């Protein structure tokens, strides 16, 4: 779906406007928000993974705290993404 | 050394490294694109087209596309070898896992070729 949008938006001026038109519909906005939310959560959890690879927060206590931070940061980013989309 | 015929580099350590390097590339690409889109609300076709025509952006996009394929393969391989096991599927586990991995491989290859076509077409 993202590749369809990218291909269409880059192919021609009309295609670009068409994609812009799709993105104005509430359903497409919701789906975009869903995709973006999954990606943002994956990104934040992935960064935590890298931090833990460096040996930070590897204890049981640190792991619990880290997962709470990941969820909190993700919620904030996902809400911001929602504000941006609408 | 742990080896497995279907993992990406036939070495867990290389897979581990590939997963992380591709993750950093993808994070940079995603944040760049997101930042670009947030910073330009009234984006026009000319600006959008110019962005993807730039040589640096072409290299960056292609790098991200390769990273996406690698990252997805290592990720799906990990999931399939963790969960599509004889414990879950009995004797047919190998067939199920192979078919799942083959489907993932075909999908990733198709996305890669498709992505290259789009980037080359600009």
N, CA and C atoms of all chains as a GROMACS GRO file, in nm:
protein
  624
    1UNK      N    1   0.083  -0.121   0.000
    1UNK     CA    2   0.000   0.000   0.000
    1UNK      C    3   0.086   0.126   0.000
    2UNK      N    4   0.191   0.124   0.085
    2UNK     CA    5   0.280   0.239   0.089
    2UNK      C    6   0.354   0.255  -0.043
    3UNK      N    7   0.390   0.138  -0.103
    3UNK     CA    8   0.460   0.143  -0.232
    3UNK      C    9   0.368   0.193  -0.342
    4UNK      N   10   0.239   0.154  -0.335
    4UNK     CA   11   0.142   0.204  -0.433
    4UNK      C   12   0.136   0.356  -0.424
    5UNK      N   13   0.126   0.406  -0.299
    5UNK     CA   14   0.117   0.551  -0.279
    5UNK      C   15   0.243   0.621  -0.326
    6UNK      N   16   0.359   0.561  -0.294
    6UNK     CA   17   0.486   0.623  -0.334
    6UNK      C   18   0.497   0.625  -0.486
    7UNK      N   19   0.468   0.510  -0.548
    7UNK     CA   20   0.479   0.499  -0.694
    7UNK      C   21   0.387   0.597  -0.764
    8UNK      N   22   0.262   0.603  -0.719
    8UNK     CA   23   0.162   0.691  -0.780
    8UNK      C   24   0.199   0.837  -0.761
    9UNK      N   25   0.243   0.871  -0.639
    9UNK     CA   26   0.271   1.011  -0.609
    9UNK      C   27   0.393   1.062  -0.684
   10UNK      N   28   0.482   0.970  -0.724
   10UNK     CA   29   0.603   1.013  -0.794
   10UNK      C   30   0.588   1.003  -0.946
   11UNK      N   31   0.487   0.927  -0.991
   11UNK     CA   32   0.475   0.902  -1.134
   11UNK      C   33   0.433   1.027  -1.210
   12UNK      N   34   0.337   1.100  -1.157
   12UNK     CA   35   0.288   1.217  -1.230
   12UNK      C   36   0.221   1.315  -1.136
   13UNK      N   37   0.200   1.435  -1.186
   13UNK     CA   38   0.132   1.539  -1.110
   13UNK      C   39  -0.009   1.493  -1.069
   14UNK      N   40  -0.081   1.430  -1.165
   14UNK     CA   41  -0.218   1.385  -1.135
   14UNK      C   42  -0.217   1.277  -1.027
   15UNK      N   43  -0.118   1.186  -1.040
   15UNK     CA   44  -0.104   1.079  -0.941
   15UNK      C   45  -0.082   1.136  -0.802
   16UNK      N   46   0.001   1.237  -0.796
   16UNK     CA   47   0.032   1.303  -0.668
   16UNK      C   48  -0.094   1.360  -0.605
   17UNK      N   49  -0.171   1.431  -0.688
   17UNK     CA   50  -0.296   1.490  -0.638
   17UNK      C   51  -0.396   1.382  -0.596
   18UNK      N   52  -0.393   1.271  -0.673
   18UNK     CA   53  -0.484   1.160  -0.641
   18UNK      C   54  -0.453   1.102  -0.503
   19UNK      N   55  -0.322   1.080  -0.476
   19UNK     CA   56  -0.282   1.029  -0.346
   19UNK      C   57  -0.320   1.127  -0.236
   20UNK      N   58  -0.300   1.257  -0.263
   20UNK     CA   59  -0.339   1.361  -0.167
   20UNK      C   60  -0.489   1.352  -0.137
   21UNK      N   61  -0.567   1.326  -0.244
   21UNK     CA   62  -0.711   1.312  -0.230
   21UNK      C   63  -0.748   1.193  -0.141
   22UNK      N   64  -0.680   1.078  -0.167
   22UNK     CA   65  -0.705   0.958  -0.084
   22UNK      C   66  -0.678   0.988   0.063
   23UNK      N   67  -0.566   1.060   0.086
   23UNK     CA   68  -0.524   1.086   0.224
   23UNK      C   69  -0.619   1.178   0.299
   24UNK      N   70  -0.712   1.241   0.226
   24UNK     CA   71  -0.809   1.328   0.292
   24UNK      C   72  -0.927   1.248   0.349
   25UNK      N   73  -0.943   1.123   0.302
   25UNK     CA   74  -1.058   1.045   0.350
   25UNK      C   75  -1.033   0.990   0.491
   26UNK      N   76  -1.139   0.992   0.575
   26UNK     CA   77  -1.123   0.950   0.715
   26UNK      C   78  -1.073   0.806   0.729
   27UNK      N   79  -1.120   0.716   0.642
   27UNK     CA   80  -1.079   0.576   0.652
   27UNK      C   81  -0.930   0.561   0.625
   28UNK      N   82  -0.884   0.628   0.517
   28UNK     CA   83  -0.742   0.622   0.483
   28UNK      C   84  -0.658   0.684   0.594
   29UNK      N   85  -0.710   0.792   0.655
   29UNK     CA   86  -0.639   0.854   0.766
   29UNK      C   87  -0.624   0.757   0.882
   30UNK      N   88  -0.732   0.683   0.909
   30UNK     CA   89  -0.729   0.587   1.020
   30UNK      C   90  -0.626   0.477   0.992
   31UNK      N   91  -0.627   0.426   0.867
   31UNK     CA   92  -0.533   0.320   0.830
   31UNK      C   93  -0.389   0.372   0.838
   32UNK      N   94  -0.368   0.496   0.789
   32UNK     CA   95  -0.235   0.557   0.796
   32UNK      C   96  -0.189   0.570   0.940
   33UNK      N   97  -0.282   0.613   1.026
   33UNK     CA   98  -0.250   0.626   1.168
   33UNK      C   99  -0.213   0.489   1.226
   34UNK      N  100  -0.288   0.386   1.187
   34UNK     CA  101  -0.259   0.250   1.234
   34UNK      C  102  -0.119   0.207   1.192
   35UNK      N  103  -0.086   0.225   1.064
   35UNK     CA  104   0.047   0.187   1.014
   35UNK      C  105   0.156   0.264   1.086
   36UNK      N  106   0.132   0.394   1.100
   36UNK     CA  107   0.231   0.482   1.165
   36UNK      C  108   0.250   0.443   1.312
   37UNK      N  109   0.139   0.406   1.379
   37UNK     CA  110   0.146   0.367   1.520
   37UNK      C  111   0.231   0.242   1.536
   38UNK      N  112   0.206   0.142   1.450
   38UNK     CA  113   0.283   0.017   1.458
   38UNK      C  114   0.431   0.046   1.435
   39UNK      N  115   0.459   0.130   1.336
   39UNK     CA  116   0.598   0.162   1.302
   39UNK      C  117   0.666   0.237   1.416
   40UNK      N  118   0.595   0.333   1.477
   40UNK     CA  119   0.653   0.411   1.586
   40UNK      C  120   0.682   0.323   1.706
   41UNK      N  121   0.587   0.233   1.738
   41UNK     CA  122   0.609   0.144   1.852
   41UNK      C  123   0.728   0.052   1.826
   42UNK      N  124   0.735  -0.001   1.702
   42UNK     CA  125   0.846  -0.089   1.663
   42UNK      C  126   0.979  -0.013   1.674
   43UNK      N  127   0.977   0.114   1.633
   43UNK     CA  128   1.097   0.197   1.639
   43UNK      C  129   1.143   0.218   1.783
   44UNK      N  130   1.048   0.257   1.870
   44UNK     CA  131   1.083   0.285   2.009
   44UNK      C  132   1.133   0.157   2.078
   45UNK      N  133   1.061   0.046   2.055
   45UNK     CA  134   1.101  -0.081   2.117
   45UNK      C  135   1.237  -0.126   2.061
   46UNK      N  136   1.263  -0.096   1.933
   46UNK     CA  137   1.391  -0.132   1.871
   46UNK      C  138   1.506  -0.052   1.930
   47UNK      N  139   1.482   0.076   1.954
   47UNK     CA  140   1.585   0.160   2.016
   47UNK      C  141   1.617   0.107   2.156
   48UNK      N  142   1.512   0.064   2.229
   48UNK     CA  143   1.533   0.006   2.361
   48UNK      C  144   1.620  -0.119   2.350
   49UNK      N  145   1.595  -0.199   2.245
   49UNK     CA  146   1.675  -0.319   2.220
   49UNK      C  147   1.822  -0.283   2.206
   50UNK      N  148   1.848  -0.178   2.127
   50UNK     CA  149   1.987  -0.136   2.104
   50UNK      C  150   2.050  -0.088   2.234
   51UNK      N  151   1.971  -0.015   2.315
   51UNK     CA  152   2.024   0.034   2.442
   51UNK      C  153   2.058  -0.084   2.533
   52UNK      N  154   1.969  -0.186   2.531
   52UNK     CA  155   1.995  -0.303   2.616
   52UNK      C  156   2.115  -0.383   2.564
   53UNK      N  157   2.136  -0.380   2.429
   53UNK     CA  158   2.255  -0.446   2.373
   53UNK      C  159   2.382  -0.384   2.428
   54UNK      N  160   2.374  -0.254   2.462
   54UNK     CA  161   2.490  -0.186   2.518
   54UNK      C  162   2.506  -0.217   2.666
   55UNK      N  163   2.417  -0.298   2.718
   55UNK     CA  164   2.432  -0.341   2.858
   55UNK      C  165   2.360  -0.252   2.957
   56UNK      N  166   2.274  -0.162   2.906
   56UNK     CA  167   2.200  -0.074   2.996
   56UNK      C  168   2.060  -0.130   3.021
   57UNK      N  169   2.021  -0.135   3.146
   57UNK     CA  170   1.886  -0.181   3.180
   57UNK      C  171   1.863  -0.329   3.159
   58UNK      N  172   1.967  -0.410   3.183
   58UNK     CA  173   1.952  -0.554   3.160
   58UNK      C  174   1.905  -0.632   3.282
   59UNK      N  175   1.892  -0.564   3.397
   59UNK     CA  176   1.842  -0.633   3.516
   59UNK      C  177   1.691  -0.649   3.504
   60UNK      N  178   1.634  -0.732   3.594
   60UNK     CA  179   1.489  -0.752   3.592
   60UNK      C  180   1.418  -0.619   3.615
   61UNK      N  181   1.472  -0.544   3.712
   61UNK     CA  182   1.414  -0.413   3.746
   61UNK      C  183   1.425  -0.318   3.626
   62UNK      N  184   1.546  -0.315   3.567
   62UNK     CA  185   1.569  -0.228   3.451
   62UNK      C  186   1.480  -0.266   3.334
   63UNK      N  187   1.459  -0.395   3.314
   63UNK     CA  188   1.374  -0.443   3.205
   63UNK      C  189   1.231  -0.396   3.221
   64UNK      N  190   1.180  -0.407   3.344
   64UNK     CA  191   1.042  -0.362   3.371
   64UNK      C  192   1.028  -0.214   3.348
   65UNK      N  193   1.125  -0.139   3.401
   65UNK     CA  194   1.122   0.007   3.386
   65UNK      C  195   1.130   0.043   3.238
   66UNK      N  196   1.224  -0.024   3.166
   66UNK     CA  197   1.243   0.003   3.024
   66UNK      C  198   1.116  -0.019   2.944
   67UNK      N  199   1.046  -0.129   2.972
   67UNK     CA  200   0.924  -0.157   2.895
   67UNK      C  201   0.817  -0.054   2.925
   68UNK      N  202   0.814  -0.004   3.049
   68UNK     CA  203   0.717   0.101   3.083
   68UNK      C  204   0.750   0.230   3.009
   69UNK      N  205   0.880   0.261   3.002
   69UNK     CA  206   0.922   0.382   2.930
   69UNK      C  207   0.885   0.370   2.782
   70UNK      N  208   0.910   0.250   2.724
   70UNK     CA  209   0.878   0.227   2.582
   70UNK      C  210   0.730   0.253   2.556
   71UNK      N  211   0.644   0.198   2.644
   71UNK     CA  212   0.500   0.216   2.624
   71UNK      C  213   0.461   0.362   2.638
   72UNK      N  214   0.517   0.430   2.741
   72UNK     CA  215   0.483   0.570   2.763
   72UNK      C  216   0.526   0.656   2.644
   73UNK      N  217   0.651   0.638   2.598
   73UNK     CA  218   0.702   0.718   2.485
   73UNK      C  219   0.620   0.689   2.359
   74UNK      N  220   0.588   0.560   2.337
   74UNK     CA  221   0.511   0.523   2.218
   74UNK      C  222   0.373   0.588   2.219
   75UNK      N  223   0.307   0.585   2.336
   75UNK     CA  224   0.173   0.644   2.346
   75UNK      C  225   0.179   0.792   2.309
   76UNK      N  226   0.279   0.862   2.362
   76UNK     CA  227   0.293   1.005   2.333
   76UNK      C  228   0.314   1.026   2.182
   77UNK      N  229   0.406   0.948   2.123
   77UNK     CA  230   0.435   0.964   1.980
   77UNK      C  231   0.314   0.930   1.894
   78UNK      N  232   0.241   0.824   1.935
   78UNK     CA  233   0.124   0.782   1.856
   78UNK      C  234   0.015   0.889   1.862
   79UNK      N  235  -0.002   0.949   1.982
   79UNK     CA  236  -0.100   1.058   1.993
   79UNK      C  237  -0.058   1.177   1.907
   80UNK      N  238   0.072   1.210   1.911
   80UNK     CA  239   0.121   1.320   1.829
   80UNK      C  240   0.099   1.291   1.680
   81UNK      N  241   0.123   1.165   1.641
   81UNK     CA  242   0.102   1.125   1.501
   81UNK      C  243  -0.044   1.144   1.463
   82UNK      N  244  -0.134   1.109   1.556
   82UNK     CA  245  -0.277   1.127   1.532
   82UNK      C  246  -0.312   1.274   1.512
   83UNK      N  247  -0.255   1.360   1.596
   83UNK     CA  248  -0.279   1.504   1.584
   83UNK      C  249  -0.230   1.553   1.448
   84UNK      N  250  -0.112   1.502   1.408
   84UNK     CA  251  -0.053   1.545   1.280
   84UNK      C  252  -0.140   1.503   1.162
   85UNK      N  253  -0.192   1.380   1.167
   85UNK     CA  254  -0.270   1.328   1.055
   85UNK      C  255  -0.403   1.402   1.041
   86UNK      N  256  -0.467   1.432   1.157
   86UNK     CA  257  -0.598   1.499   1.148
   86UNK      C  258  -0.590   1.651   1.154
   87UNK      N  259   2.956  -2.319   1.686
   87UNK     CA  260   2.878  -2.214   1.619
   87UNK      C  261   2.741  -2.270   1.577
   88UNK      N  262   2.641  -2.191   1.601
   88UNK     CA  263   2.507  -2.233   1.562
   88UNK      C  264   2.485  -2.199   1.414
   89UNK      N  265   2.454  -2.300   1.335
   89UNK     CA  266   2.423  -2.270   1.195
   89UNK      C  267   2.286  -2.327   1.161
   90UNK      N  268   2.224  -2.265   1.065
   90UNK     CA  269   2.095  -2.314   1.020
   90UNK      C  270   2.085  -2.284   0.872
   91UNK      N  271   2.040  -2.383   0.795
   91UNK     CA  272   2.042  -2.367   0.650
   91UNK      C  273   1.955  -2.253   0.600
   92UNK      N  274   1.852  -2.213   0.679
   92UNK     CA  275   1.763  -2.112   0.623
   92UNK      C  276   1.786  -1.972   0.678
   93UNK      N  277   1.878  -1.955   0.772
   93UNK     CA  278   1.893  -1.816   0.818
   93UNK      C  279   1.973  -1.735   0.717
   94UNK      N  280   1.979  -1.605   0.738
   94UNK     CA  281   2.024  -1.514   0.634
   94UNK      C  282   2.172  -1.535   0.599
   95UNK      N  283   2.257  -1.542   0.700
   95UNK     CA  284   2.400  -1.546   0.672
   95UNK      C  285   2.465  -1.676   0.720
   96UNK      N  286   2.383  -1.772   0.763
   96UNK     CA  287   2.429  -1.899   0.818
   96UNK      C  288   2.513  -1.880   0.943
   97UNK      N  289   2.500  -1.765   1.006
   97UNK     CA  290   2.565  -1.743   1.134
   97UNK      C  291   2.477  -1.652   1.217
   98UNK      N  292   2.448  -1.693   1.339
   98UNK     CA  293   2.359  -1.614   1.424
   98UNK      C  294   2.416  -1.476   1.451
   99UNK      N  295   2.550  -1.470   1.467
   99UNK     CA  296   2.612  -1.343   1.500
   99UNK      C  297   2.599  -1.243   1.385
  100UNK      N  298   2.620  -1.293   1.262
  100UNK     CA  299   2.606  -1.205   1.146
  100UNK      C  300   2.462  -1.158   1.131
  101UNK      N  301   2.368  -1.250   1.152
  101UNK     CA  302   2.226  -1.212   1.146
  101UNK      C  303   2.197  -1.105   1.250
  102UNK      N  304   2.250  -1.125   1.367
  102UNK     CA  305   2.231  -1.029   1.477
  102UNK      C  306   2.279  -0.891   1.436
  103UNK      N  307   2.399  -0.888   1.377
  103UNK     CA  308   2.459  -0.762   1.334
  103UNK      C  309   2.378  -0.701   1.219
  104UNK      N  310   2.340  -0.785   1.119
  104UNK     CA  311   2.264  -0.737   1.004
  104UNK      C  312   2.133  -0.674   1.052
  105UNK      N  313   2.069  -0.739   1.151
  105UNK     CA  314   1.943  -0.689   1.203
  105UNK      C  315   1.960  -0.550   1.262
  106UNK      N  316   2.071  -0.530   1.333
  106UNK     CA  317   2.092  -0.401   1.399
  106UNK      C  318   2.136  -0.291   1.303
  107UNK      N  319   2.226  -0.326   1.212
  107UNK     CA  320   2.271  -0.226   1.114
  107UNK      C  321   2.153  -0.181   1.028
  108UNK      N  322   2.074  -0.280   0.979
  108UNK     CA  323   1.959  -0.243   0.896
  108UNK      C  324   1.857  -0.164   0.977
  109UNK      N  325   1.847  -0.194   1.107
  109UNK     CA  326   1.752  -0.121   1.193
  109UNK      C  327   1.791   0.026   1.201
  110UNK      N  328   1.920   0.053   1.216
  110UNK     CA  329   1.966   0.191   1.227
  110UNK      C  330   1.941   0.266   1.095
  111UNK      N  331   1.969   0.200   0.983
  111UNK     CA  332   1.944   0.262   0.852
  111UNK      C  333   1.796   0.294   0.837
  112UNK      N  334   1.710   0.197   0.872
  112UNK     CA  335   1.566   0.217   0.858
  112UNK      C  336   1.516   0.328   0.950
  113UNK      N  337   1.569   0.331   1.072
  113UNK     CA  338   1.528   0.435   1.166
  113UNK      C  339   1.565   0.572   1.110
  114UNK      N  340   1.687   0.585   1.056
  114UNK     CA  341   1.730   0.713   1.000
  114UNK      C  342   1.641   0.753   0.882
  115UNK      N  343   1.611   0.657   0.795
  115UNK     CA  344   1.529   0.686   0.677
  115UNK      C  345   1.387   0.726   0.716
  116UNK      N  346   1.329   0.649   0.807
  116UNK     CA  347   1.192   0.676   0.853
  116UNK      C  348   1.184   0.814   0.919
  117UNK      N  349   1.279   0.843   1.009
  117UNK     CA  350   1.275   0.972   1.079
  117UNK      C  351   1.299   1.087   0.982
  118UNK      N  352   1.386   1.065   0.883
  118UNK     CA  353   1.410   1.170   0.783
  118UNK      C  354   1.282   1.200   0.704
  119UNK      N  355   1.220   1.093   0.652
  119UNK     CA  356   1.098   1.112   0.571
  119UNK      C  357   0.986   1.174   0.654
  120UNK      N  358   0.971   1.124   0.778
  120UNK     CA  359   0.866   1.177   0.866
  120UNK      C  360   0.892   1.324   0.894
  121UNK      N  361   1.019   1.357   0.926
  121UNK     CA  362   1.057   1.495   0.953
  121UNK      C  363   1.030   1.584   0.832
  122UNK      N  364   1.065   1.532   0.714
  122UNK     CA  365   1.044   1.608   0.590
  122UNK      C  366   0.896   1.638   0.570
  123UNK      N  367   0.813   1.536   0.590
  123UNK     CA  368   0.669   1.553   0.568
  123UNK      C  369   0.607   1.645   0.672
  124UNK      N  370   0.653   1.634   0.798
  124UNK     CA  371   0.600   1.721   0.902
  124UNK      C  372   0.640   1.866   0.874
  125UNK      N  373   0.763   1.884   0.824
  125UNK     CA  374   0.815   2.020   0.802
  125UNK      C  375   0.758   2.086   0.676
  126UNK      N  376   0.700   2.006   0.585
  126UNK     CA  377   0.645   2.068   0.463
  126UNK      C  378   0.498   2.032   0.445
  127UNK      N  379   0.410   2.109   0.512
  127UNK     CA  380   0.265   2.079   0.508
  127UNK      C  381   0.204   2.096   0.368
  128UNK      N  382   0.244   2.201   0.296
  128UNK     CA  383   0.184   2.224   0.164
  128UNK      C  384   0.270   2.168   0.053
  129UNK      N  385   0.307   2.041   0.066
  129UNK     CA  386   0.400   1.978  -0.028
  129UNK      C  387   0.342   1.973  -0.169
  130UNK      N  388   0.425   2.013  -0.267
  130UNK     CA  389   0.380   2.005  -0.407
  130UNK      C  390   0.449   1.888  -0.476
  131UNK      N  391   0.394   1.854  -0.594
  131UNK     CA  392   0.450   1.744  -0.671
  131UNK      C  393   0.595   1.774  -0.710
  132UNK      N  394   0.623   1.899  -0.749
  132UNK     CA  395   0.757   1.937  -0.793
  132UNK      C  396   0.860   1.914  -0.682
  133UNK      N  397   0.824   1.955  -0.558
  133UNK     CA  398   0.916   1.938  -0.444
  133UNK      C  399   0.938   1.789  -0.414
  134UNK      N  400   0.828   1.716  -0.413
  134UNK     CA  401   0.830   1.573  -0.382
  134UNK      C  402   0.914   1.498  -0.485
  135UNK      N  403   0.894   1.534  -0.612
  135UNK     CA  404   0.966   1.470  -0.722
  135UNK      C  405   1.115   1.504  -0.715
  136UNK      N  406   1.143   1.631  -0.682
  136UNK     CA  407   1.283   1.676  -0.674
  136UNK      C  408   1.357   1.602  -0.563
  137UNK      N  409   1.285   1.581  -0.450
  137UNK     CA  410   1.346   1.511  -0.336
  137UNK      C  411   1.396   1.373  -0.378
  138UNK      N  412   1.308   1.297  -0.449
  138UNK     CA  413   1.344   1.160  -0.485
  138UNK      C  414   1.433   1.153  -0.609
  139UNK      N  415   1.451   1.266  -0.678
  139UNK     CA  416   1.541   1.268  -0.794
  139UNK      C  417   1.685   1.295  -0.751
  140UNK      N  418   1.700   1.350  -0.631
  140UNK     CA  419   1.833   1.382  -0.581
  140UNK      C  420   1.915   1.255  -0.563
  141UNK      N  421   2.042   1.261  -0.607
  141UNK     CA  422   2.126   1.141  -0.601
  141UNK      C  423   2.143   1.086  -0.460
  142UNK      N  424   2.165   1.176  -0.363
  142UNK     CA  425   2.183   1.132  -0.224
  142UNK      C  426   2.057   1.059  -0.176
  143UNK      N  427   1.940   1.114  -0.213
  143UNK     CA  428   1.814   1.053  -0.171
  143UNK      C  429   1.795   0.917  -0.239
  144UNK      N  430   1.840   0.905  -0.365
  144UNK     CA  431   1.829   0.776  -0.435
  144UNK      C  432   1.910   0.670  -0.364
  145UNK      N  433   2.033   0.708  -0.326
  145UNK     CA  434   2.119   0.613  -0.254
  145UNK      C  435   2.056   0.576  -0.121
  146UNK      N  436   2.007   0.678  -0.049
  146UNK     CA  437   1.945   0.659   0.082
  146UNK      C  438   1.823   0.567   0.069
  147UNK      N  439   1.739   0.593  -0.033
  147UNK     CA  440   1.617   0.512  -0.053
  147UNK      C  441   1.651   0.367  -0.085
  148UNK      N  442   1.751   0.350  -0.172
  148UNK     CA  443   1.790   0.215  -0.211
  148UNK      C  444   1.848   0.140  -0.092
  149UNK      N  445   1.929   0.211  -0.013
  149UNK     CA  446   1.989   0.153   0.108
  149UNK      C  447   1.878   0.110   0.204
  150UNK      N  448   1.777   0.196   0.218
  150UNK     CA  449   1.665   0.165   0.308
  150UNK      C  450   1.588   0.044   0.256
  151UNK      N  451   1.574   0.036   0.124
  151UNK     CA  452   1.499  -0.075   0.063
  151UNK      C  453   1.572  -0.208   0.087
  152UNK      N  454   1.703  -0.209   0.067
  152UNK     CA  455   1.784  -0.328   0.094
  152UNK      C  456   1.774  -0.364   0.242
  153UNK      N  457   1.787  -0.261   0.328
  153UNK     CA  458   1.780  -0.283   0.472
  153UNK      C  459   1.645  -0.341   0.512
  154UNK      N  460   1.538  -0.291   0.446
  154UNK     CA  461   1.404  -0.340   0.477
  154UNK      C  462   1.394  -0.490   0.447
  155UNK      N  463   1.447  -0.531   0.332
  155UNK     CA  464   1.443  -0.673   0.294
  155UNK      C  465   1.520  -0.758   0.394
  156UNK      N  466   1.642  -0.713   0.427
  156UNK     CA  467   1.726  -0.788   0.522
  156UNK      C  468   1.658  -0.795   0.658
  157UNK      N  469   1.614  -0.679   0.705
  157UNK     CA  470   1.551  -0.668   0.838
  157UNK      C  471   1.427  -0.758   0.846
  158UNK      N  472   1.345  -0.752   0.741
  158UNK     CA  473   1.222  -0.832   0.740
  158UNK      C  474   1.256  -0.981   0.735
  159UNK      N  475   1.356  -1.017   0.654
  159UNK     CA  476   1.391  -1.159   0.645
  159UNK      C  477   1.438  -1.212   0.780
  160UNK      N  478   1.533  -1.142   0.843
  160UNK     CA  479   1.586  -1.189   0.972
  160UNK      C  480   1.472  -1.196   1.074
  161UNK      N  481   1.385  -1.094   1.072
  161UNK     CA  482   1.273  -1.091   1.166
  161UNK      C  483   1.177  -1.206   1.146
  162UNK      N  484   1.137  -1.231   1.020
  162UNK     CA  485   1.041  -1.338   0.994
  162UNK      C  486   1.105  -1.475   1.016
  163UNK      N  487   1.235  -1.485   0.986
  163UNK     CA  488   1.306  -1.610   1.012
  163UNK      C  489   1.304  -1.641   1.162
  164UNK      N  490   1.331  -1.537   1.241
  164UNK     CA  491   1.333  -1.556   1.386
  164UNK      C  492   1.196  -1.601   1.436
  165UNK      N  493   1.091  -1.535   1.388
  165UNK     CA  494   0.956  -1.570   1.431
  165UNK      C  495   0.922  -1.713   1.387
  166UNK      N  496   0.955  -1.747   1.261
  166UNK     CA  497   0.916  -1.880   1.212
  166UNK      C  498   0.993  -1.992   1.283
  167UNK      N  499   1.122  -1.968   1.314
  167UNK     CA  500   1.196  -2.075   1.383
  167UNK      C  501   1.160  -2.080   1.531
  168UNK      N  502   1.105  -1.970   1.585
  168UNK     CA  503   1.062  -1.972   1.725
  168UNK      C  504   0.927  -2.042   1.742
  169UNK      N  505   0.836  -2.017   1.648
  169UNK     CA  506   0.698  -2.061   1.670
  169UNK      C  507   0.650  -2.173   1.578
  170UNK      N  508   0.704  -2.183   1.456
  170UNK     CA  509   0.658  -2.289   1.366
  170UNK      C  510   0.747  -2.411   1.388
  171UNK      N  511   0.730  -2.474   1.503
  171UNK     CA  512   0.820  -2.582   1.547
  171UNK      C  513   0.744  -2.714   1.556
  172UNK      N  514   0.818  -2.826   1.571
  172UNK     CA  515   0.752  -2.955   1.590
  172UNK      C  516   0.660  -2.955   1.712
  173UNK      N  517   0.691  -2.869   1.811
  173UNK     CA  518   0.604  -2.861   1.929
  173UNK      C  519   0.466  -2.811   1.891
  174UNK      N  520   0.461  -2.720   1.793
  174UNK     CA  521   0.332  -2.664   1.753
  174UNK      C  522   0.267  -2.744   1.640
  175UNK      N  523   0.349  -2.800   1.550
  175UNK     CA  524   0.292  -2.863   1.430
  175UNK      C  525   0.327  -3.010   1.412
  176UNK      N  526   0.399  -3.067   1.507
  176UNK     CA  527   0.435  -3.208   1.496
  176UNK      C  528   0.525  -3.233   1.376
  177UNK      N  529   0.494  -3.342   1.303
  177UNK     CA  530   0.583  -3.383   1.195
  177UNK      C  531   0.583  -3.286   1.077
  178UNK      N  532   0.475  -3.213   1.057
  178UNK     CA  533   0.468  -3.126   0.940
  178UNK      C  534   0.535  -2.990   0.963
  179UNK      N  535   0.598  -2.972   1.080
  179UNK     CA  536   0.655  -2.841   1.114
  179UNK      C  537   0.753  -2.790   1.009
  180UNK      N  538   0.840  -2.880   0.959
  180UNK     CA  539   0.941  -2.837   0.862
  180UNK      C  540   0.876  -2.786   0.734
  181UNK      N  541   0.772  -2.859   0.689
  181UNK     CA  542   0.701  -2.818   0.566
  181UNK      C  543   0.633  -2.683   0.589
  182UNK      N  544   0.563  -2.671   0.702
  182UNK     CA  545   0.493  -2.545   0.732
  182UNK      C  546   0.591  -2.429   0.737
  183UNK      N  547   0.702  -2.452   0.807
  183UNK     CA  548   0.802  -2.346   0.823
  183UNK      C  549   0.863  -2.309   0.688
  184UNK      N  550   0.894  -2.412   0.609
  184UNK     CA  551   0.955  -2.386   0.479
  184UNK      C  552   0.861  -2.304   0.390
  185UNK      N  553   0.733  -2.345   0.388
  185UNK     CA  554   0.636  -2.272   0.305
  185UNK      C  555   0.621  -2.128   0.352
  186UNK      N  556   0.616  -2.111   0.484
  186UNK     CA  557   0.604  -1.975   0.540
  186UNK      C  558   0.725  -1.890   0.501
  187UNK      N  559   0.844  -1.949   0.515
  187UNK     CA  560   0.965  -1.874   0.482
  187UNK      C  561   0.973  -1.845   0.333
  188UNK      N  562   0.929  -1.942   0.251
  188UNK     CA  563   0.930  -1.921   0.106
  188UNK      C  564   0.837  -1.806   0.069
  189UNK      N  565   0.717  -1.804   0.132
  189UNK     CA  566   0.621  -1.696   0.105
  189UNK      C  567   0.680  -1.562   0.146
  190UNK      N  568   0.745  -1.558   0.262
  190UNK     CA  569   0.809  -1.434   0.308
  190UNK      C  570   0.917  -1.390   0.210
  191UNK      N  571   0.998  -1.486   0.167
  191UNK     CA  572   1.108  -1.455   0.074
  191UNK      C  573   1.056  -1.399  -0.056
  192UNK      N  574   0.951  -1.461  -0.110
  192UNK     CA  575   0.893  -1.413  -0.236
  192UNK      C  576   0.837  -1.273  -0.218
  193UNK      N  577   0.766  -1.251  -0.106
  193UNK     CA  578   0.707  -1.119  -0.080
  193UNK      C  579   0.817  -1.013  -0.071
  194UNK      N  580   0.924  -1.044   0.003
  194UNK     CA  581   1.031  -0.944   0.019
  194UNK      C  582   1.100  -0.916  -0.113
  195UNK      N  583   1.120  -1.022  -0.193
  195UNK     CA  584   1.184  -1.003  -0.323
  195UNK      C  585   1.095  -0.916  -0.413
  196UNK      N  586   0.964  -0.945  -0.410
  196UNK     CA  587   0.870  -0.868  -0.492
  196UNK      C  588   0.871  -0.721  -0.450
  197UNK      N  589   0.866  -0.695  -0.317
  197UNK     CA  590   0.869  -0.558  -0.268
  197UNK      C  591   0.998  -0.489  -0.311
  198UNK      N  592   1.108  -0.563  -0.305
  198UNK     CA  593   1.237  -0.504  -0.340
  198UNK      C  594   1.239  -0.462  -0.488
  199UNK      N  595   1.198  -0.554  -0.575
  199UNK     CA  596   1.199  -0.525  -0.720
  199UNK      C  597   1.104  -0.409  -0.751
  200UNK      N  598   0.986  -0.414  -0.689
  200UNK     CA  599   0.886  -0.310  -0.708
  200UNK      C  600   0.942  -0.174  -0.663
  201UNK      N  601   1.004  -0.173  -0.545
  201UNK     CA  602   1.063  -0.049  -0.494
  201UNK      C  603   1.170   0.006  -0.586
  202UNK      N  604   1.254  -0.083  -0.638
  202UNK     CA  605   1.359  -0.040  -0.731
  202UNK      C  606   1.297   0.021  -0.856
  203UNK      N  607   1.191  -0.044  -0.906
  203UNK     CA  608   1.121   0.009  -1.024
  203UNK      C  609   1.072   0.151  -1.000
  204UNK      N  610   1.014   0.174  -0.881
  204UNK     CA  611   0.962   0.307  -0.850
  204UNK      C  612   1.076   0.408  -0.845
  205UNK      N  613   1.183   0.372  -0.774
  205UNK     CA  614   1.295   0.465  -0.757
  205UNK      C  615   1.365   0.492  -0.890
  206UNK      N  616   1.376   0.386  -0.972
  206UNK     CA  617   1.442   0.402  -1.103
  206UNK      C  618   1.355   0.484  -1.198
  207UNK      N  619   1.223   0.473  -1.178
  207UNK     CA  620   1.130   0.539  -1.268
  207UNK      C  621   1.128   0.691  -1.252
  208UNK      N  622   1.178   0.738  -1.136
  208UNK     CA  623   1.170   0.883  -1.109
  208UNK      C  624   1.265   0.961  -1.201
   0.00000   0.00000   0.00000
